Amino acid sequence: MANSHSAYSVDLSQQNTETKVLPANVYNPAALEIRGSFGSIQIAASEGQLAEIEYAIKQHLDSIKYPQPVPPVQEEATA
């Protein structure tokens, strides 16, 4: 697989996907696999490269400002 270069663009935003890491074996490095109705993509990567992917995704998710839940309104006691 050395020196193979490809570019793919797949819009997963409207699809159900399954994602897993296929462990390395004697013949192949570990691979990030994403499956959906489009088919399957496998990204072969070293452990360090998988860590870089994880870090980039985590940085992105940490930067998202999710809506904060509105605290319940406390009713005033009337006496």
C-alpha positions in Angstrom: 0.0 0.0 0.0 3.0 2.3 0.0 2.8 5.4 -2.1 -0.9 5.0 -2.8 -2.7 8.3 -2.8 -6.5 8.8 -3.1 -9.0 11.4 -2.2 -12.6 10.6 -1.3 -15.5 12.8 -0.2 -18.5 11.0 1.4 -21.3 13.0 3.0 -22.3 11.0 6.1 -24.5 13.6 7.7 -27.8 12.0 6.6 -26.8 8.4 7.0 -26.6 5.8 9.7 -23.0 4.7 10.0 -21.0 2.0 11.9 -17.4 2.9 12.8 -14.8 0.6 14.3 -11.0 0.1 14.3 -9.8 -3.1 12.7 -6.8 -4.2 14.7 -3.4 -4.6 13.0 -2.3 -8.1 12.1 0.9 -9.7 10.6 -0.2 -8.6 7.1 -2.0 -5.3 7.6 -1.8 -2.2 9.8 -4.8 -1.1 11.9 -7.6 0.4 9.9 -10.4 2.8 10.7 -13.5 1.5 9.1 -16.7 3.5 8.4 -19.7 1.6 6.9 -22.9 3.1 5.6 -25.3 2.9 2.7 -22.6 4.3 0.5 -20.4 1.2 1.2 -17.4 0.9 3.3 -14.2 3.0 3.7 -11.1 1.7 5.4 -8.3 4.0 6.3 -5.1 2.0 7.1 -3.0 3.9 9.7 -0.3 3.5 12.3 -1.2 3.8 16.0 0.2 7.3 16.0 -1.9 8.3 13.0 -5.0 6.9 14.7 -4.1 9.0 17.7 -3.8 12.1 15.5 -7.3 11.4 14.0 -8.8 10.9 17.5 -7.1 14.2 18.7 -8.5 16.2 15.7 -12.0 14.8 16.2 -11.9 15.5 19.9 -10.6 19.1 19.4 -13.5 19.7 17.0 -16.1 18.2 19.4 -14.7 20.2 22.3 -15.1 23.4 20.4 -18.8 22.9 19.7 -21.0 25.1 22.0 -23.9 22.8 22.7 -27.1 24.5 23.9 -27.2 24.6 27.7 -30.2 23.1 29.4 -32.5 25.8 30.8 -32.8 25.4 34.6 -36.3 24.7 35.9 -38.2 27.8 37.1 -38.7 27.7 40.8 -42.3 28.6 41.8 -42.5 31.3 44.3 -44.1 30.3 47.6 -47.3 32.2 48.2 -48.5 32.4 51.7 
